[in-house]
Amino acid sequence: MSISTPVGSADRPLRVAVIGSGPAGVYAADILTKSEAVKSGELTVSIDLFDRYPAPYGLIRYGVAPDHPRIKGIVNALHKVLDRGDIRFFGNVDYGTDISIEDLRKHYDAIIFATGAIKDADLNIPGIELEGSFGGADFVSWFDGHPDVPREWPLEAKEIAVLGNGNVALDVARVLSKHADDLLVTEIPDNVYAGLKSSPVTDVHVFGRRGPAQVKFTPLELRELSHSKDVDIILYAEDFEFDEESDRQVQTNNQIKTMVGTLTNWIAEQPEDLSELKASRRLHLHFLHSPVEIVDSAETPGKVAGIKFERTELDGTGNARGTGEFIDYPVQAVYRAIGYFGSALPDVEFDHKKGVVTNDGGRVLDADGQHVPGLYATGWIKRGPVGLIGHTKGDALETVTYLLEDRENLPVAEVPAADAVVELLDSRGVKFTSWEGWLALDAHELALGAAATEAGTSHGVEVKRERIKVVPREDMVNISRDGVAAQV
């Protein structure tokens, strides 16, 4: 379509839609607004951020444990970007249902997918389907108050296995083993507190397939384990195997060196007689265990009663191989936290093996491997669920750089008027939320926390509560759209 006003001019800004308002989406929008072309006045941009949830922040709100100390800093940074007013936020808008790729093509010159990854990676072992076998990502969604998951969680097990040696595995294990009263200082919803308070758990076992030098969590997450009150950490000497590759990793990577040092100090300080440990709950860290089968029992058919592992050994390359030795652990629940996996998006080519939108450096490709003009991806839906949140900035920069390189050849939106998207959503009855709506919801949650603090106790515990998260989607939407003051 030919137009008299060039795209990117003051009268006709480059219109970009970003699908997903987690760190990946916000970083991409921010980088685009701060690009040299924009700063020099060569280019003007108009960016709309869409999210399927009524609130922004994606993974930060719904994928990280509430007691994580770095959450607030990241949220503050994302808040500053969206609070500037040069990026619009449309929450409670589901791509593929409320708005299609055809709609977006009509209204925007370019589309950046930043939908992340929310599903658990599969673990194909016998018994994975038994009652009491859970995905770690599902559990995280529950304790983070995700609006689209059940409000209740079956916390009935005394002994629990957590499979994985990444940050999510440690988050899951820490929340399972921590006393609910100690989580009241966080923003956990009341239903989550009630569930955790009733948990009969005594022992949580975390299993990794490789050795202590090959763990995928970070020093901060590891140290957080020792901050839980009335929870003893237990390690096992037979799991501390190091080969030449492990030694090389320790000597060349300060992060690994720090974690190995922490683990070895813990086991050195651990009493030989474990009966001397007096905490009411125990968190066990196991290495060199590969899961083989989850089993039930004659007493509880169809329900998790134990898990079988094959002991492994390091093979000199940083990987592990089986030894043929098997060991069983009696547990009543198993949580797999071996990674996230992306979900296919409507009308976009998807790599089902990698769990990502098919792309080349962020340029979305079609079935023939050709770049689809105007379509881009960033974050975990682009490169898979690897790396920390900080890595997302560099990833977004790469995608935005390609978008700017392509801008002379982008398909031109037929309906570039900014208000047209609002009219489209209104015409379909989509109850979308705005940035101003989020500020109202944010204030509401803070007021709930302030009221609990002012009352002096929360659930009978003397504690200061900064925020109490609202969970039901309808409540979030109503508070956001109506700007309703907190009724507390």
N, C-alpha and C positions, 0 to 999 in steps of 0.2 A: 504494500500500500504506500503510495507516495504522499508526502505531507510537505507543506510549505515551510513549516518551522522545524529546524533540525532537532533530532532527539538529543537531549543533554543540554539544551540551551535554557536560559532563564525562563522562557515562556513555555518550554516543553521539556521538563526534566526527564532523565532516564528513569523509568518506572520499574522498580524491582520488588518482587514478592519473596519473602523468606518464610519457608514452612518449617516451623519449630522455633521456640523461644528459649531453648536452653543455652548454655554457653556457646555452642557452635553457631547457632543462629544469631545470637546477639553480637558475638565477635565479628561475624561476617558483615553484619549491618554496620557496625561501628567502623571497621576497617574501610568499608566502601565510602562512608561519609568523610573519612579522614585521608582518602587517597590524594596523591599529588595533583591529579587532574581536577579534583573538587576544590582543594585548597587554592590552586592557582586561578580558579574561576573558569577554567576550560570546560568544566563539566558541572552540571547540577543533577542531583539525584532526588528521588522520592521513594522512600522505602516503607513497605508495610510488612509487619511481622505477624504471622498467623500461628495459632497454637490450638490443639484440640482440647486443651485444658483451660478452665476459666482463669487460672493464675499463670504467670510467667515463671521462667527459670528452669523448667524441665527437670533434668537429672538432679539439679541442686535441691529442688523441693521434694522430688519423689524417688530419688535413687541413692541418697547418701544418708548414713545413720544420723539421727538427730543430735547425738552427742559429739559429732565430729567438730573439732575446734576450728577448722578452717572454713566452715560453711559461711559464717557471717561475713568474712572478708570478701569471699567470692560474690555473695549476694549483694553486698554493698557496691562492688564494682559494676555488676550488671545493672543494678538500680540506677547508678549515675548515668549510664549510657541511655537507658530508656526514659529517664526523667528529664533529659535535655529538651525533649519535645520535637526533635527532628526525625524521629522514627515512630510510626504509629503501631500500636499493639491491638490485634483482634484475637481475643481469647474465645474459647468455647466454639471454635470453628474447625470442623473435621474435614481435612483434605480427602477428597474422593466421595464424600457424602454431602456435606454442606456446600462445598465449592469444588468444581472439577478442574482438570487441567485445561479444558477448553475455555472455561470461565477465566482462568488465570491468564491464558494466552491473549484473550481479548483485552484484558485490563493492564497487562504488564509486558514490558519488553524482555525481561529476564526473570527466571524463577530459580531460587536456590533452595534445594531440599536439605534440611538440617534436622531430620526427624529422629536421629539417634538410634538406640537399640534398647529395647525394654524386655525382650523375651530371654528366658534361660537357654543356654546352649544345651543340646541334647546329650544325654549319657546313656549309651545303649548297652546296658548290662541287665541280666535277668533280675526281675523283682523291682525294677524301677517304677512299675505301675502300682505297687502295693500301697494300701492306705497308710499314711504316715511318711510317704516319700514326697518331698516337696522341692520346688525350685527356689533357690535363694533369692532370685530377683522378685518372685511373687511375694516372698516374706518381707523383703525390703519395701515393696509397694504397700503392703499392709501396715507395717509399723510407721511408714511415712505418711499415712493418711491419704493414700491415692483414692480419688473419688470413684473409680470404676472397679474396685475389688471389694469382696465381701467385708463387712464390718467385723466379723468374728474370725478368729484363727484357732485351730485345734491345738492348744498347748497342753498336752496330756502326758508327754513323755518325761521320765526321770533321767534317762540316758539318751543322749543325742549325738549323732555323727554329722559333721559338716565336712563336705568334700571340696577341697580347693585350697590353694595357698596364695590367693590374691587378696586385695583390700576388701572385696565384697565378702569373702569367706570370713575374714576377721570381723567385719561389721556384724554379720549374722551371728557369729559365735559370741561376740561381746554382748549384743542385745539379748540373746538367749540366756546367757549366764549372769547378766547384771541384775541386781535387784530393782524392781519396778520403782520403788521410792526414790532411788538415785537417778532415775530418768525424769523425774518431775521438773527438774530445773530446765529441761529442754522443751521443745514445742510439741511433744507427743500429744495426740488427741486422747480424750478420756477413754474411748473404747479400747485403745491400745494399752493404756495404763492398766485398765481392768483386766485385760487378757494376760498381760505379763505378770500382774500381781497374783493371779491364780495359778501360775505355772508351778508344777511340782518338781521342776528340773533340779538335779543334783550334780550331774556330770555332762559336760559338753566336750566332745573330742573333735579336734580339727586334724584332718589327714591331708598330707601332701605326697605326691608321687615321687618327688625327687628329694634331695638333701637340703640342709639348712642354707647352703650357699646358693641354692637355685630358687628360693622363694620369690614370689612376685609382689608381695606387699611392700610397703615402705616403712622406714624407721618410725615415723610418727604413728602410723596405725599399730605397729608392734608395741610401742611404748604405751599406747592407750590401754592395752590389755591390763597392764599392771596398776592402772588407776581405779579399777573396779573394787569397791569395798566388799569385804567378806567373800572374796573369790580367790582361791589359790591357783596358781599356774603350775602345771606339772609337765616336766619333760622327761625323756627317756634316753639314757646313754647310748643304747644300741642304735638309735636313730641318727647319731652324730657321726656321719661318715663323710670324709673329705678326700678327694683324689687330686691329682695335679691340676686338673681344670678348675676345681673348686678353689685351690690355693691361688691360681692365677686370677680368678674372679675377685677374690678377697683383696689381693694386692693391687689390682688395677681399678677397682670400683669402690669408692668411699662409702656409698650407700650400702653395698653388700657387706663391706667390712664392719660398718656400724651395726647392722642387724645380726651378723654372726657373733660379734662381740657381745651384744645384748643377750642373745640366746645362751651363749657359753657361760656368761656371768650368772644367768639365772640358774642354769643346771648346777653350776659350781656351788651356789648358795643354797641349793635345795637340800633338805635333810635326807640322809640315807633311808631313814625310816619314815615313809610317807604318812604313817599314822600320827606323826607329830604335827602334821598340818591340820589346823582346826577350823578353817572356813567352812561354811555350810554348803558352798558350791565350789566345784573344781573345773578348771578349764585346762584340758590336756592338749598339748601340741605334739603331733606325731609326724614323722617324716619317713620316706622310703616305704610308702604303702600305696598300692594300686588297687582300687576297688574291683572286685570280681563279681559279686552277687549280693543282692539284698534278699533276705529270707524272712519267711513267716514261721509260724510254729503250729503244732497241733492244737495248742490252747487258744491261739489267736489266728486262725486261718484268714488269709487275705490282708493281714496287718503286719507292719514291720515288727520283727522280733530280734533281728540281728543283721550284721553285715560281715561279709567275708572279704579279706584282702590277701593279695599276694605281696610278700615282702619283695622289695626291689633293691638293686645295688647300682651305684653310679658306673657308667660305662666309659668314662674318660673323655666324653665329648660334651658334657653338660646335661646329658640325658640319663635315663635309668632303664634298666632291663630287669625282667623277672628272675627270681631265684628259684622258683619251684616250691618255696616254703609258704604255707598258707596259715592265716590266723583269723579267728572269729571274734567279734565283739558283740556282746548283747546290747542292743539299743532298741528304742521303740519309735525312733524317728530318724530320718536321714534328709539332710538338706544338701542339694548339689549347688555349688557355687563355683562352677568351672568356667564361667564366662557368660557374656551376653551374646545375643544374636539378633541381627536386624530383621525387620519385617518388610515384605514386598509392598510397594506403593502402586496404586492404580495407575495404569497407562504409562508406566516407566519401566524400562528393561531392568531386570533384577538378577543378580548372581546368587542363586540359591545355595551354592556351596560355601561362599564366603559371607553371605548375609549382608550384602551391600548393593546399592544401586550401581549398575554397570557404568563405569566411568574411567576417564583417563586424566588423572591429576585434578579431578573435580569437574571436568566436562562430561556430562552425561552422554552415554553412547546408545545407539539403537542396536537392534539384533544383528546388524551387519558390521558393527564396530565403528560406525560413523557418528561423529558428534551431532547431537540433536541441537540445532541452533536455539540459543536462549535458555537451555536447561543446564543446571549446575548442581553440585552436591558438596557438602562439607561435613566434617565431624565423623561420628561413628558410622553413619549410613554411607559415608564415602570410603572410609579406610578400615572399617571394622572396629570392634570394641577393644582397642588396645591403647595404651598410653594414659597419662594423667590429664586432668582438665587443662593444665597449662599448655599441653601439646596442641590443643585445639586452636590456639591463636595462629601458630605457624601454618596449620592446615587451612584455616580460613583465608589467610593471606595468599596462599597459593591459588585457591579457588577464585578469589576476588581479582587477583592479577590476571588470570585467564579471561574472566568476564570483561575486564576493562580492555584487554587486548582485542577481544571480539566485538567491541561495542559498535564498530562501523557496520558490522554485518548481522546485527541482531534483528530478529523479526520485530516489526513495529506494532505496538498494541493498537487495536482498532478504537478502543474506548479509553483514552489516557486520563480522563478526568478523575481526580482523586475521589470525589464524592460518589462516583458511579458504583464503586465496590460496596459502599455503605447502602446504597439504594438496592443493589442486588441482594445482599444479605437480608435486608429488611423485607424485601418482596417475598423471600422464601421463609420468612418467620424464624430466621436463625437468631437466637438470643445471644448475640455476641457480646463479649465484655471488652472494655477499653482499659487503657493505662490508668485513667482516672478511677475506673471501677476497681482496679487492683489496689489503688491507694486506699479506697474505702474498705475493701476486704482486709488489707494489711492493718489498717487502723482498728478494725473490728477484732481481729485476732490478738493484737496487742492489748486492746481493752479487756478482752477476756482474761489474759494473763495478769493484767494490773488488778482486776477485780479479785482474782484468786489470791494474789499477793496481799491485797488490802484486807482480805478476810482473815489473814494470819496463818491459815492452814489450807492445804489442798489435799483432799482425800485423807484428812487427819494428820498430814505431815506438815511441819513448819518449813516452808520453802518459798523462795521468790520465783515466780513464774513470769518470764518475759513475754511469752506468747502461748496461746493454745490454738492449735490448728483446726480450722473448720474442714470437715471431711465431705459431707454430702454435696454432690455437684449442684443440685437445685439450690441449696442454701448459698453456696459460693456465688452462683449466678445472680440470685436475687439480691444479695448484699452488694455485689459489684454493680449491677444495673440500676438499683434503686438508690445506692449510696446510703443505705440504711445505717443509722448509728447503732453501735453495739447495745443490745438490751441486756445488761448484766446487773 
